[in-house]
Amino acid sequence: MPIIVQKFGGTSVADIEHIHNVAQKVKNEVDLGNQVVVIVSAMAGVTNQLIDWANAAVSDHDDREYDVIVSTGEQVTSGLLALCLQNINVDARSWMSWQIPFQTDNNHSKARITDIGTTAIRNSLNSGVVAVIPGFQGVSSENRITTLGRGGSDTTAVALAAALAAQRCDIYTDVNGVYTTDPRIVSGAQKIEKITYEEMLEMASQGAKVLQTRSVALAMRYNVRLQVRSSFEDAPGTLVLNEDEIVEKETITGIAYSLEEAKITLRGVKDRPGVAGRIFGSLADASINVDMIVQNVSENGETTDLTFTVGKIDLSTAVEVLGELKDEIEFANVTTNPNVSKISVVGVGMRSQPGVAKTMFTTLADKGINIQVISTSEIKVSVLIASDYTELAVRALHSIFELDNPSQLES
Protein backbone atom coordinates (compact mmCIF):
# COMPACT_ATOMS: atom_id res chain seq x y z
CA MET A 1 0.00 0.00 0.00
CA PRO A 2 1.31 3.48 -0.83
CA ILE A 3 2.56 5.57 2.09
CA ILE A 4 1.36 9.18 2.29
CA VAL A 5 2.90 11.61 4.79
CA GLN A 6 0.64 14.48 5.82
CA LYS A 7 1.93 17.49 7.75
CA PHE A 8 -0.41 19.97 9.44
CA GLY A 9 0.88 23.33 10.67
CA GLY A 10 -0.21 25.39 13.65
CA THR A 11 -3.11 27.17 11.95
CA SER A 12 -4.43 23.81 10.74
CA VAL A 13 -4.59 22.47 14.32
CA ALA A 14 -5.39 25.79 16.00
CA ASP A 15 -8.10 24.37 18.27
CA ILE A 16 -10.14 21.21 18.88
CA GLU A 17 -12.55 22.00 16.05
CA HIS A 18 -9.63 22.35 13.64
CA ILE A 19 -8.13 19.08 14.89
CA HIS A 20 -11.45 17.30 14.17
CA ASN A 21 -11.24 18.75 10.64
CA VAL A 22 -7.71 17.41 10.27
CA ALA A 23 -8.85 13.99 11.46
CA GLN A 24 -11.40 13.89 8.65
CA LYS A 25 -8.72 14.73 6.07
CA VAL A 26 -6.58 11.90 7.42
CA LYS A 27 -9.56 9.54 7.24
CA ASN A 28 -10.15 10.53 3.62
CA GLU A 29 -6.59 9.48 2.77
CA VAL A 30 -7.01 6.20 4.66
CA ASP A 31 -10.27 5.51 2.79
CA LEU A 32 -8.33 5.77 -0.48
CA GLY A 33 -6.36 2.71 0.60
CA ASN A 34 -3.17 4.45 1.72
CA GLN A 35 -0.99 3.95 4.74
CA VAL A 36 -0.84 7.34 6.46
CA VAL A 37 1.74 9.04 8.65
CA VAL A 38 0.74 12.41 10.12
CA ILE A 39 3.17 15.06 11.36
CA VAL A 40 1.68 17.81 13.51
CA SER A 41 2.80 21.19 14.78
CA ALA A 42 1.78 22.72 18.08
CA MET A 43 -1.62 24.39 18.21
CA ALA A 44 -1.52 28.05 17.15
CA GLY A 45 0.09 30.24 19.82
CA VAL A 46 1.14 27.35 22.07
CA THR A 47 4.86 27.39 21.20
CA ASN A 48 5.03 31.14 21.80
CA GLN A 49 3.42 30.64 25.21
CA LEU A 50 5.95 27.92 26.07
CA ILE A 51 8.82 30.17 25.00
CA ASP A 52 7.44 33.01 27.14
CA TRP A 53 7.26 30.71 30.16
CA ALA A 54 10.84 29.51 29.61
CA ASN A 55 12.08 33.09 29.31
CA ALA A 56 10.09 34.15 32.37
CA ALA A 57 11.61 31.35 34.45
CA VAL A 58 15.23 32.31 33.70
CA SER A 59 16.78 34.84 31.37
CA ASP A 60 19.78 32.67 30.47
CA HIS A 61 18.36 29.19 29.99
CA ASP A 62 19.87 25.76 29.47
CA ASP A 63 19.14 24.82 25.84
CA ARG A 64 18.55 21.20 26.81
CA GLU A 65 15.78 22.10 29.21
CA TYR A 66 14.46 24.72 26.81
CA ASP A 67 13.97 21.97 24.21
CA VAL A 68 12.11 19.83 26.74
CA ILE A 69 9.69 22.71 27.31
CA VAL A 70 9.04 23.91 23.76
CA SER A 71 8.69 20.39 22.32
CA THR A 72 5.62 19.64 24.42
CA GLY A 73 3.23 21.60 22.20
CA GLU A 74 3.57 19.12 19.34
CA GLN A 75 3.21 16.19 21.74
CA VAL A 76 -0.14 17.50 22.97
CA THR A 77 -1.40 17.92 19.40
CA SER A 78 -0.36 14.40 18.42
CA GLY A 79 -2.27 12.88 21.32
CA LEU A 80 -5.38 14.97 20.62
CA LEU A 81 -5.37 14.05 16.94
CA ALA A 82 -4.98 10.35 17.74
CA LEU A 83 -8.04 10.61 20.00
CA CYS A 84 -10.05 12.39 17.31
CA LEU A 85 -9.12 9.74 14.75
CA GLN A 86 -10.12 6.92 17.06
CA ASN A 87 -13.44 8.71 17.60
CA ILE A 88 -14.25 8.38 13.85
CA ASN A 89 -13.20 4.72 13.77
CA VAL A 90 -9.69 5.23 12.40
CA ASP A 91 -7.14 3.11 14.22
CA ALA A 92 -4.37 5.53 15.26
CA ARG A 93 -1.65 5.98 17.84
CA SER A 94 0.71 8.80 18.73
CA TRP A 95 4.47 8.40 18.78
CA MET A 96 7.13 10.40 20.58
CA SER A 97 10.43 11.10 18.85
CA TRP A 98 12.37 8.74 21.12
CA GLN A 99 9.98 5.87 20.33
CA ILE A 100 10.75 5.87 16.61
CA PRO A 101 13.60 6.96 17.20
CA PHE A 102 14.13 10.25 15.38
CA GLN A 103 17.88 10.60 15.94
CA THR A 104 19.60 14.01 15.82
CA ASP A 105 22.92 15.55 16.73
CA ASN A 106 23.41 17.28 20.11
CA ASN A 107 22.93 20.83 18.82
CA HIS A 108 19.94 21.80 20.94
CA SER A 109 17.29 24.22 19.56
CA LYS A 110 18.67 23.81 16.00
CA ALA A 111 19.47 20.10 15.79
CA ARG A 112 20.07 18.26 12.53
CA ILE A 113 18.69 14.81 11.76
CA THR A 114 21.25 12.00 11.64
CA ASP A 115 19.06 8.88 11.37
CA ILE A 116 15.44 7.74 11.49
CA GLY A 117 14.35 4.32 12.67
CA THR A 118 11.56 2.97 10.45
CA THR A 119 11.01 -0.63 11.61
CA ALA A 120 8.47 0.08 14.35
CA ILE A 121 6.60 2.65 12.23
CA ARG A 122 6.43 0.26 9.25
CA ASN A 123 5.14 -2.57 11.44
CA SER A 124 2.45 -0.28 12.83
CA LEU A 125 1.44 0.94 9.35
CA ASN A 126 1.30 -2.62 8.03
CA SER A 127 -1.16 -3.46 10.79
CA GLY A 128 -3.44 -0.66 9.60
CA VAL A 129 -2.64 1.92 12.28
CA VAL A 130 -2.21 5.60 11.40
CA ALA A 131 0.97 7.01 12.95
CA VAL A 132 0.63 10.50 14.46
CA ILE A 133 4.03 12.05 15.14
CA PRO A 134 5.01 15.38 16.70
CA GLY A 135 7.08 17.51 14.35
CA PHE A 136 9.99 19.75 15.24
CA GLN A 137 11.67 17.31 17.64
CA GLY A 138 14.15 14.46 17.91
CA VAL A 139 16.39 12.72 20.39
CA SER A 140 20.14 13.22 20.71
CA SER A 141 22.91 10.64 21.13
CA GLU A 142 22.81 11.60 24.81
CA ASN A 143 19.13 10.53 24.87
CA ARG A 144 17.91 14.10 25.39
CA ILE A 145 14.99 15.74 23.57
CA THR A 146 16.15 18.12 20.83
CA THR A 147 14.28 20.56 18.60
CA LEU A 148 15.00 21.22 14.93
CA GLY A 149 14.64 25.00 14.81
CA ARG A 150 12.62 27.11 12.39
CA GLY A 151 10.50 25.05 9.99
CA GLY A 152 11.23 21.96 12.04
CA SER A 153 7.88 20.26 11.45
CA ASP A 154 8.22 20.56 7.67
CA THR A 155 11.70 19.08 8.01
CA THR A 156 10.34 16.22 10.12
CA ALA A 157 7.72 15.43 7.50
CA VAL A 158 10.07 15.47 4.52
CA ALA A 159 12.78 13.49 6.31
CA LEU A 160 10.33 10.80 7.36
CA ALA A 161 8.82 10.67 3.87
CA ALA A 162 12.32 10.07 2.50
CA ALA A 163 13.10 7.39 5.09
CA LEU A 164 9.83 5.55 4.36
CA ALA A 165 10.06 6.04 0.57
CA ALA A 166 6.61 7.63 0.72
CA GLN A 167 4.69 8.20 -2.47
CA ARG A 168 4.08 11.83 -1.51
CA CYS A 169 4.42 14.32 1.33
CA ASP A 170 1.48 16.73 1.65
CA ILE A 171 2.16 19.97 3.52
CA TYR A 172 -1.17 21.36 4.74
CA THR A 173 -1.28 25.05 5.56
CA ASP A 174 -3.62 28.05 5.49
CA VAL A 175 -3.03 28.71 1.76
CA ASN A 176 -4.09 26.43 -1.09
CA GLY A 177 -0.77 26.30 -2.90
CA VAL A 178 2.24 28.25 -4.10
CA TYR A 179 1.41 31.45 -5.96
CA THR A 180 3.29 33.44 -8.59
CA THR A 181 3.69 36.12 -5.93
CA ASP A 182 2.01 37.31 -2.75
CA PRO A 183 -1.75 37.61 -3.51
CA ARG A 184 -1.98 40.31 -0.85
CA ILE A 185 0.12 42.54 -3.10
CA VAL A 186 -0.98 41.38 -6.55
CA SER A 187 -4.66 40.49 -6.85
CA GLY A 188 -3.93 38.72 -10.16
CA ALA A 189 -1.42 36.31 -8.62
CA GLN A 190 -2.07 32.76 -9.83
CA LYS A 191 -1.72 29.42 -8.11
CA ILE A 192 1.05 27.35 -9.66
CA GLU A 193 0.10 23.76 -10.50
CA LYS A 194 3.66 22.41 -10.62
CA ILE A 195 6.99 23.90 -9.59
CA THR A 196 10.47 22.42 -9.61
CA TYR A 197 12.50 21.81 -6.46
CA GLU A 198 15.06 24.38 -7.62
CA GLU A 199 12.42 27.04 -8.25
CA MET A 200 10.73 26.37 -4.91
CA LEU A 201 14.09 26.51 -3.15
CA GLU A 202 14.86 29.87 -4.74
CA MET A 203 11.36 31.21 -4.02
CA ALA A 204 11.58 30.11 -0.38
CA SER A 205 15.09 31.47 0.14
CA GLN A 206 14.16 34.78 -1.49
CA GLY A 207 11.20 35.45 0.78
CA ALA A 208 8.23 33.22 -0.16
CA LYS A 209 7.00 31.81 3.16
CA VAL A 210 4.92 28.79 2.10
CA LEU A 211 7.77 26.30 2.63
CA GLN A 212 11.03 26.51 4.55
CA THR A 213 14.23 26.24 2.51
CA ARG A 214 15.56 23.43 4.71
CA SER A 215 12.63 21.14 3.95
CA VAL A 216 12.70 21.91 0.21
CA ALA A 217 16.44 21.19 0.03
CA LEU A 218 15.85 17.89 1.81
CA ALA A 219 13.03 16.98 -0.59
CA MET A 220 15.23 17.76 -3.58
CA ARG A 221 18.10 15.71 -2.21
CA TYR A 222 15.96 12.61 -1.64
CA ASN A 223 13.47 13.16 -4.48
CA VAL A 224 10.44 13.46 -2.19
CA ARG A 225 7.35 14.63 -4.08
CA LEU A 226 5.79 17.50 -2.13
CA GLN A 227 2.31 18.93 -2.38
CA VAL A 228 1.31 22.21 -0.73
CA ARG A 229 -2.40 22.03 0.14
CA SER A 230 -5.01 23.95 2.11
CA SER A 231 -6.37 22.53 5.35
CA PHE A 232 -9.63 24.37 4.74
CA GLU A 233 -10.62 23.28 1.23
CA ASP A 234 -10.39 20.13 -0.88
CA ALA A 235 -8.92 21.60 -4.08
CA PRO A 236 -5.62 20.25 -5.42
CA GLY A 237 -2.55 22.18 -4.31
CA THR A 238 0.86 22.83 -5.83
CA LEU A 239 3.16 19.90 -6.62
CA VAL A 240 6.88 20.36 -6.03
CA LEU A 241 8.83 17.85 -8.10
CA ASN A 242 11.69 17.17 -10.50
CA GLU A 243 12.17 19.45 -13.48
CA ASP A 244 11.81 16.55 -15.95
CA GLU A 245 8.25 15.96 -14.71
CA ILE A 246 7.16 19.37 -15.98
CA VAL A 247 6.61 19.39 -19.75
CA GLU A 248 6.27 23.12 -20.38
CA LYS A 249 8.72 25.30 -18.49
CA GLU A 250 7.82 28.98 -18.41
CA THR A 251 10.65 31.51 -18.45
CA ILE A 252 9.55 33.03 -15.14
CA THR A 253 7.62 31.05 -12.52
CA GLY A 254 7.27 33.63 -9.78
CA ILE A 255 8.26 36.89 -8.14
CA ALA A 256 9.52 36.69 -4.54
CA TYR A 257 10.31 39.49 -2.13
CA SER A 258 11.83 39.84 1.31
CA LEU A 259 11.52 42.74 3.72
CA GLU A 260 13.86 41.07 6.20
CA GLU A 261 17.12 42.32 4.65
CA ALA A 262 19.59 44.95 5.81
CA LYS A 263 22.47 46.41 3.82
CA ILE A 264 25.97 46.93 5.21
CA THR A 265 28.76 48.80 3.42
CA LEU A 266 32.40 48.81 4.53
CA ARG A 267 34.19 51.78 2.98
CA GLY A 268 37.89 52.16 2.41
CA VAL A 269 38.81 48.54 3.07
CA LYS A 270 42.48 47.75 2.42
CA ASP A 271 42.56 45.72 -0.80
CA ARG A 272 44.78 42.78 0.07
CA PRO A 273 44.43 38.98 -0.01
CA GLY A 274 42.50 37.39 2.84
CA VAL A 275 40.49 40.43 3.93
CA ALA A 276 37.16 39.25 2.52
CA GLY A 277 37.71 35.81 3.99
CA ARG A 278 38.40 37.32 7.41
CA ILE A 279 35.28 39.51 7.27
CA PHE A 280 32.84 36.85 6.14
CA GLY A 281 34.50 34.16 8.23
CA SER A 282 33.96 36.22 11.38
CA LEU A 283 30.32 36.81 10.45
CA ALA A 284 29.85 33.09 9.83
CA ASP A 285 31.40 32.29 13.22
CA ALA A 286 28.73 34.54 14.73
CA SER A 287 26.05 32.50 12.88
CA ILE A 288 25.23 35.43 10.59
CA ASN A 289 24.21 34.49 7.07
CA VAL A 290 25.45 36.83 4.33
CA ASP A 291 23.45 36.99 1.11
CA MET A 292 24.12 39.52 -1.66
CA ILE A 293 27.71 40.77 -2.04
CA VAL A 294 29.22 43.44 -4.30
CA GLN A 295 32.76 44.85 -4.26
CA ASN A 296 34.05 48.07 -5.86
CA VAL A 297 37.81 48.64 -6.08
CA SER A 298 39.08 52.23 -6.01
CA GLU A 299 40.94 53.75 -8.95
CA ASN A 300 44.30 53.49 -7.16
CA GLY A 301 43.67 49.81 -6.42
CA GLU A 302 44.59 50.21 -2.76
CA THR A 303 41.14 50.25 -1.15
CA THR A 304 37.74 48.82 -1.88
CA ASP A 305 34.15 49.32 -0.80
CA LEU A 306 32.41 46.09 0.20
CA THR A 307 28.59 45.96 0.29
CA PHE A 308 26.57 42.95 1.43
CA THR A 309 23.24 42.05 3.01
CA VAL A 310 22.37 40.21 6.20
CA GLY A 311 19.09 39.43 7.93
CA LYS A 312 17.63 42.50 9.58
CA ILE A 313 17.55 40.71 12.95
CA ASP A 314 21.32 40.13 12.66
CA LEU A 315 22.23 43.73 11.80
CA SER A 316 23.32 44.93 15.24
CA THR A 317 25.35 41.78 15.90
CA ALA A 318 27.02 42.09 12.48
CA VAL A 319 28.01 45.68 13.21
CA GLU A 320 29.53 44.59 16.53
CA VAL A 321 31.54 41.83 14.82
CA LEU A 322 32.81 44.27 12.19
CA GLY A 323 33.72 46.81 14.86
CA GLU A 324 35.96 44.25 16.52
CA LEU A 325 37.74 43.72 13.19
CA LYS A 326 38.30 47.39 12.31
CA ASP A 327 41.90 47.67 13.50
CA GLU A 328 42.83 44.36 11.93
CA ILE A 329 41.32 44.81 8.46
CA GLU A 330 41.66 48.62 8.36
CA PHE A 331 38.45 50.03 6.88
CA ALA A 332 37.43 53.69 7.00
CA ASN A 333 33.86 53.33 8.23
CA VAL A 334 30.74 51.19 8.13
CA THR A 335 27.28 52.32 7.04
CA THR A 336 24.03 50.42 7.38
CA ASN A 337 20.58 50.60 5.84
CA PRO A 338 17.72 48.46 7.21
CA ASN A 339 15.14 50.07 4.90
CA VAL A 340 15.73 47.82 1.90
CA SER A 341 13.97 44.89 0.29
CA LYS A 342 15.10 42.10 -2.00
CA ILE A 343 13.06 41.42 -5.14
CA SER A 344 13.69 38.22 -7.12
CA VAL A 345 12.42 36.79 -10.39
CA VAL A 346 12.66 32.99 -10.50
CA GLY A 347 12.26 30.42 -13.26
CA VAL A 348 14.09 27.40 -14.71
CA GLY A 349 13.24 28.69 -18.19
CA MET A 350 15.83 31.44 -17.68
CA ARG A 351 18.51 28.88 -18.57
CA SER A 352 17.46 28.92 -22.21
CA GLN A 353 15.70 32.28 -22.51
CA PRO A 354 17.98 35.38 -22.57
CA GLY A 355 16.88 38.88 -21.69
CA VAL A 356 15.29 38.36 -18.28
CA ALA A 357 17.75 40.67 -16.49
CA LYS A 358 17.31 43.34 -19.16
CA THR A 359 13.52 43.21 -18.86
CA MET A 360 13.70 43.32 -15.08
CA PHE A 361 16.12 46.24 -14.90
CA THR A 362 14.31 48.24 -17.60
CA THR A 363 10.95 47.75 -15.91
CA LEU A 364 12.27 48.95 -12.56
CA ALA A 365 13.97 51.94 -14.20
CA ASP A 366 10.72 52.90 -15.94
CA LYS A 367 9.08 53.00 -12.50
CA GLY A 368 11.86 55.19 -11.11
CA ILE A 369 13.20 52.44 -8.85
CA ASN A 370 16.95 52.49 -8.22
CA ILE A 371 18.83 49.19 -7.95
CA GLN A 372 21.37 49.10 -5.12
CA VAL A 373 22.76 45.55 -5.38
CA ILE A 374 22.36 42.75 -7.94
CA SER A 375 22.71 39.00 -7.39
CA THR A 376 22.11 36.18 -9.89
CA SER A 377 22.02 32.42 -10.17
CA GLU A 378 21.20 30.15 -13.09
CA ILE A 379 17.46 30.45 -12.46
CA LYS A 380 17.16 33.68 -10.47
CA VAL A 381 17.89 37.41 -10.65
CA SER A 382 17.65 39.39 -7.40
CA VAL A 383 17.95 43.10 -6.77
CA LEU A 384 18.08 45.18 -3.62
CA ILE A 385 15.90 48.30 -3.63
CA ALA A 386 14.50 50.80 -1.15
CA SER A 387 11.74 49.07 0.82
CA ASP A 388 9.24 51.86 0.03
CA TYR A 389 9.12 50.61 -3.56
CA THR A 390 8.54 46.92 -2.76
CA GLU A 391 4.89 46.65 -3.78
CA LEU A 392 5.36 48.79 -6.88
CA ALA A 393 8.29 46.62 -8.00
CA VAL A 394 6.46 43.33 -7.39
CA ARG A 395 3.35 44.48 -9.29
CA ALA A 396 5.36 45.83 -12.21
CA LEU A 397 7.46 42.69 -12.60
CA HIS A 398 4.46 40.38 -12.19
CA SER A 399 2.76 42.25 -15.02
CA ILE A 400 5.71 42.55 -17.41
CA PHE A 401 6.38 38.80 -17.20
CA GLU A 402 2.64 38.12 -17.78
CA LEU A 403 2.26 36.04 -14.62
CA ASP A 404 -1.29 37.28 -14.07
CA ASN A 405 -2.31 35.31 -17.16
CA PRO A 406 -3.56 31.86 -16.00
CA SER A 407 -2.49 30.22 -19.28
CA GLN A 408 1.13 30.88 -18.34
CA LEU A 409 0.86 28.40 -15.47
CA GLU A 410 -0.67 25.42 -17.23
CA SER A 411 1.70 22.48 -17.59
NORVEN-V413964 format. One record per residue. N is the residue number from 0. RES is the residue in one small letter. SS is DSSP state (H for helix, E for strand, L for the rest). PHI is phi as a letter, one per 20 degrees, with the letter a starting at -180 (none if undefined). BURIAL is 1 if it has 16 or more other C-alpha atoms within 10 Angstrom, else 0. Layout:
N_RES_SS_PHI_BURIAL ; N_RES_SS_PHI_BURIAL
This chain:
0_m_L_none_0 ; 1_p_L_f_0 ; 2_i_E_d_1 ; 3_i_E_d_1 ; 4_v_E_d_1 ; 5_q_E_d_1 ; 6_k_E_d_1 ; 7_f_E_d_1 ; 8_g_L_e_1 ; 9_g_L_g_1 ; 10_t_L_f_1 ; 11_s_L_f_1 ; 12_v_L_c_1 ; 13_a_L_f_1 ; 14_d_L_b_0 ; 15_i_H_f_0 ; 16_e_H_g_0 ; 17_h_H_f_1 ; 18_i_H_f_1 ; 19_h_H_f_1 ; 20_n_H_f_1 ; 21_v_H_f_1 ; 22_a_H_g_1 ; 23_q_H_f_1 ; 24_k_H_f_1 ; 25_v_H_f_1 ; 26_k_H_f_1 ; 27_n_H_g_0 ; 28_e_H_f_1 ; 29_v_H_f_1 ; 30_d_H_f_0 ; 31_l_L_f_0 ; 32_g_L_n_0 ; 33_n_L_d_1 ; 34_q_E_e_1 ; 35_v_E_c_1 ; 36_v_E_d_1 ; 37_v_E_d_1 ; 38_i_E_d_1 ; 39_v_E_c_1 ; 40_s_L_e_1 ; 41_a_L_f_1 ; 42_m_L_f_1 ; 43_a_L_g_1 ; 44_g_L_n_0 ; 45_v_H_f_1 ; 46_t_H_f_1 ; 47_n_H_f_0 ; 48_q_H_f_0 ; 49_l_H_f_1 ; 50_i_H_f_0 ; 51_d_H_g_0 ; 52_w_H_f_0 ; 53_a_H_f_1 ; 54_n_H_f_0 ; 55_a_H_f_0 ; 56_a_H_f_0 ; 57_v_L_b_0 ; 58_s_L_f_0 ; 59_d_L_d_0 ; 60_h_L_e_0 ; 61_d_L_f_0 ; 62_d_H_g_0 ; 63_r_H_f_1 ; 64_e_H_f_0 ; 65_y_H_g_1 ; 66_d_H_f_1 ; 67_v_H_g_1 ; 68_i_H_f_1 ; 69_v_H_f_1 ; 70_s_L_f_1 ; 71_t_H_f_1 ; 72_g_H_g_1 ; 73_e_H_f_1 ; 74_q_H_f_1 ; 75_v_H_f_1 ; 76_t_H_f_1 ; 77_s_H_f_1 ; 78_g_H_f_1 ; 79_l_H_f_1 ; 80_l_H_f_1 ; 81_a_H_g_1 ; 82_l_H_f_1 ; 83_c_H_f_1 ; 84_l_H_f_1 ; 85_q_H_f_0 ; 86_n_H_f_0 ; 87_i_L_d_0 ; 88_n_L_m_0 ; 89_v_L_d_1 ; 90_d_L_f_1 ; 91_a_E_b_1 ; 92_r_E_b_1 ; 93_s_E_e_1 ; 94_w_E_c_1 ; 95_m_L_e_1 ; 96_s_H_g_1 ; 97_w_H_f_1 ; 98_q_H_e_0 ; 99_i_H_f_1 ; 100_p_L_e_1 ; 101_f_E_d_1 ; 102_q_E_f_1 ; 103_t_E_c_1 ; 104_d_L_f_1 ; 105_n_L_e_1 ; 106_n_L_e_0 ; 107_h_L_f_1 ; 108_s_L_m_1 ; 109_k_L_b_1 ; 110_a_L_f_1 ; 111_r_L_d_1 ; 112_i_E_f_1 ; 113_t_E_d_0 ; 114_d_E_a_0 ; 115_i_E_c_1 ; 116_g_L_f_1 ; 117_t_L_d_0 ; 118_t_H_f_0 ; 119_a_H_f_0 ; 120_i_H_f_1 ; 121_r_H_f_1 ; 122_n_H_f_0 ; 123_s_H_f_1 ; 124_l_H_f_1 ; 125_n_H_f_0 ; 126_s_L_e_0 ; 127_g_L_n_1 ; 128_v_L_d_1 ; 129_v_E_f_1 ; 130_a_E_e_1 ; 131_v_E_d_1 ; 132_i_E_c_1 ; 133_p_E_f_1 ; 134_g_L_f_1 ; 135_f_L_m_1 ; 136_q_E_c_1 ; 137_g_E_b_1 ; 138_v_E_c_1 ; 139_s_L_e_1 ; 140_s_L_f_0 ; 141_e_L_e_0 ; 142_n_L_m_0 ; 143_r_L_d_1 ; 144_i_E_f_1 ; 145_t_E_c_1 ; 146_t_E_c_1 ; 147_l_L_e_1 ; 148_g_L_n_1 ; 149_r_L_g_0 ; 150_g_L_m_1 ; 151_g_H_f_1 ; 152_s_H_f_1 ; 153_d_H_f_1 ; 154_t_H_f_1 ; 155_t_H_g_1 ; 156_a_H_f_1 ; 157_v_H_f_1 ; 158_a_H_f_1 ; 159_l_H_f_1 ; 160_a_H_f_1 ; 161_a_H_f_1 ; 162_a_H_f_0 ; 163_l_L_e_1 ; 164_a_L_l_0 ; 165_a_L_f_1 ; 166_q_L_f_1 ; 167_r_E_a_1 ; 168_c_E_c_1 ; 169_d_E_e_1 ; 170_i_E_d_1 ; 171_y_E_e_1 ; 172_t_E_b_1 ; 173_d_L_e_1 ; 174_v_L_d_1 ; 175_n_L_e_1 ; 176_g_L_q_1 ; 177_v_L_e_1 ; 178_y_E_d_1 ; 179_t_L_f_1 ; 180_t_L_a_1 ; 181_d_L_f_1 ; 182_p_L_f_0 ; 183_r_L_f_0 ; 184_i_L_e_0 ; 185_v_L_d_1 ; 186_s_L_f_0 ; 187_g_L_e_1 ; 188_a_L_g_1 ; 189_q_L_d_1 ; 190_k_E_f_1 ; 191_i_L_e_1 ; 192_e_L_f_1 ; 193_k_E_c_1 ; 194_i_E_b_1 ; 195_t_E_f_1 ; 196_y_H_g_1 ; 197_e_H_f_1 ; 198_e_H_f_1 ; 199_m_H_f_1 ; 200_l_H_f_1 ; 201_e_H_f_1 ; 202_m_H_f_1 ; 203_a_H_f_1 ; 204_s_H_f_1 ; 205_q_L_e_1 ; 206_g_L_p_1 ; 207_a_L_f_1 ; 208_k_L_d_0 ; 209_v_L_f_1 ; 210_l_L_c_1 ; 211_q_L_e_1 ; 212_t_H_g_1 ; 213_r_H_f_1 ; 214_s_H_f_1 ; 215_v_H_f_1 ; 216_a_H_f_1 ; 217_l_H_f_1 ; 218_a_H_f_1 ; 219_m_H_f_1 ; 220_r_H_f_0 ; 221_y_H_d_0 ; 222_n_L_l_1 ; 223_v_L_e_1 ; 224_r_L_f_1 ; 225_l_E_d_1 ; 226_q_E_c_1 ; 227_v_E_e_1 ; 228_r_E_c_1 ; 229_s_E_e_1 ; 230_s_L_f_1 ; 231_f_L_d_1 ; 232_e_L_b_0 ; 233_d_L_d_0 ; 234_a_L_f_0 ; 235_p_L_g_0 ; 236_g_L_d_1 ; 237_t_E_d_1 ; 238_l_E_e_1 ; 239_v_E_d_1 ; 240_l_E_b_1 ; 241_n_L_f_1 ; 242_e_H_g_1 ; 243_d_H_f_0 ; 244_e_H_e_0 ; 245_i_L_d_0 ; 246_v_L_f_0 ; 247_e_L_e_0 ; 248_k_L_d_1 ; 249_e_L_f_1 ; 250_t_L_g_1 ; 251_i_L_c_1 ; 252_t_L_e_1 ; 253_g_E_a_1 ; 254_i_E_d_1 ; 255_a_E_d_1 ; 256_y_E_b_1 ; 257_s_E_c_1 ; 258_l_L_d_1 ; 259_e_L_d_1 ; 260_e_E_d_1 ; 261_a_E_c_1 ; 262_k_E_d_1 ; 263_i_E_c_1 ; 264_t_E_c_1 ; 265_l_E_e_1 ; 266_r_E_d_1 ; 267_g_E_m_1 ; 268_v_E_f_1 ; 269_k_E_f_1 ; 270_d_L_e_1 ; 271_r_L_b_0 ; 272_p_L_g_0 ; 273_g_L_n_0 ; 274_v_H_f_0 ; 275_a_H_f_0 ; 276_g_H_f_0 ; 277_r_H_f_0 ; 278_i_H_f_0 ; 279_f_H_f_1 ; 280_g_H_f_0 ; 281_s_H_f_1 ; 282_l_H_f_1 ; 283_a_H_f_0 ; 284_d_H_f_0 ; 285_a_L_e_0 ; 286_s_L_m_0 ; 287_i_L_d_1 ; 288_n_L_e_0 ; 289_v_E_d_1 ; 290_d_E_d_0 ; 291_m_E_f_1 ; 292_i_E_c_1 ; 293_v_E_b_0 ; 294_q_E_c_0 ; 295_n_E_c_0 ; 296_v_E_e_0 ; 297_s_L_f_0 ; 298_e_L_f_0 ; 299_n_L_e_0 ; 300_g_L_m_0 ; 301_e_L_e_0 ; 302_t_E_c_1 ; 303_t_E_b_1 ; 304_d_E_d_1 ; 305_l_E_d_1 ; 306_t_E_d_1 ; 307_f_E_b_1 ; 308_t_E_d_1 ; 309_v_E_c_1 ; 310_g_E_f_1 ; 311_k_H_g_1 ; 312_i_H_f_0 ; 313_d_H_e_1 ; 314_l_H_f_1 ; 315_s_H_f_0 ; 316_t_H_f_0 ; 317_a_H_f_1 ; 318_v_H_f_1 ; 319_e_H_f_0 ; 320_v_H_f_1 ; 321_l_H_f_1 ; 322_g_H_f_0 ; 323_e_H_f_0 ; 324_l_H_e_0 ; 325_k_H_g_1 ; 326_d_H_f_0 ; 327_e_H_f_0 ; 328_i_H_e_1 ; 329_e_L_l_0 ; 330_f_L_d_1 ; 331_a_L_f_0 ; 332_n_E_a_0 ; 333_v_E_c_1 ; 334_t_E_c_0 ; 335_t_E_c_1 ; 336_n_E_b_0 ; 337_p_L_e_1 ; 338_n_L_e_0 ; 339_v_E_c_1 ; 340_s_E_c_1 ; 341_k_E_d_1 ; 342_i_E_d_1 ; 343_s_E_c_1 ; 344_v_E_d_1 ; 345_v_E_c_1 ; 346_g_L_r_1 ; 347_v_H_f_1 ; 348_g_H_f_1 ; 349_m_H_f_1 ; 350_r_H_f_0 ; 351_s_L_d_0 ; 352_q_L_d_0 ; 353_p_L_f_0 ; 354_g_L_n_0 ; 355_v_H_f_1 ; 356_a_H_f_1 ; 357_k_H_g_0 ; 358_t_H_f_0 ; 359_m_H_f_1 ; 360_f_H_f_1 ; 361_t_H_f_0 ; 362_t_H_f_1 ; 363_l_H_f_1 ; 364_a_H_f_0 ; 365_d_H_f_0 ; 366_k_L_e_0 ; 367_g_L_m_0 ; 368_i_L_d_1 ; 369_n_L_e_0 ; 370_i_L_e_0 ; 371_q_L_e_0 ; 372_v_E_b_1 ; 373_i_E_c_1 ; 374_s_E_b_0 ; 375_t_E_c_0 ; 376_s_E_c_0 ; 377_e_L_f_0 ; 378_i_L_c_1 ; 379_k_E_b_1 ; 380_v_E_c_1 ; 381_s_E_d_1 ; 382_v_E_c_1 ; 383_l_E_d_1 ; 384_i_E_c_1 ; 385_a_E_f_1 ; 386_s_H_f_1 ; 387_d_H_f_0 ; 388_y_H_e_1 ; 389_t_H_g_1 ; 390_e_H_f_0 ; 391_l_H_f_0 ; 392_a_H_f_1 ; 393_v_H_f_1 ; 394_r_H_f_1 ; 395_a_H_f_1 ; 396_l_H_f_1 ; 397_h_H_f_1 ; 398_s_H_f_1 ; 399_i_H_f_0 ; 400_f_L_e_1 ; 401_e_L_l_0 ; 402_l_L_e_1 ; 403_d_L_e_1 ; 404_n_L_e_0 ; 405_p_H_g_0 ; 406_s_H_f_0 ; 407_q_H_f_1 ; 408_l_H_d_1 ; 409_e_L_f_0 ; 410_s_L_e_0
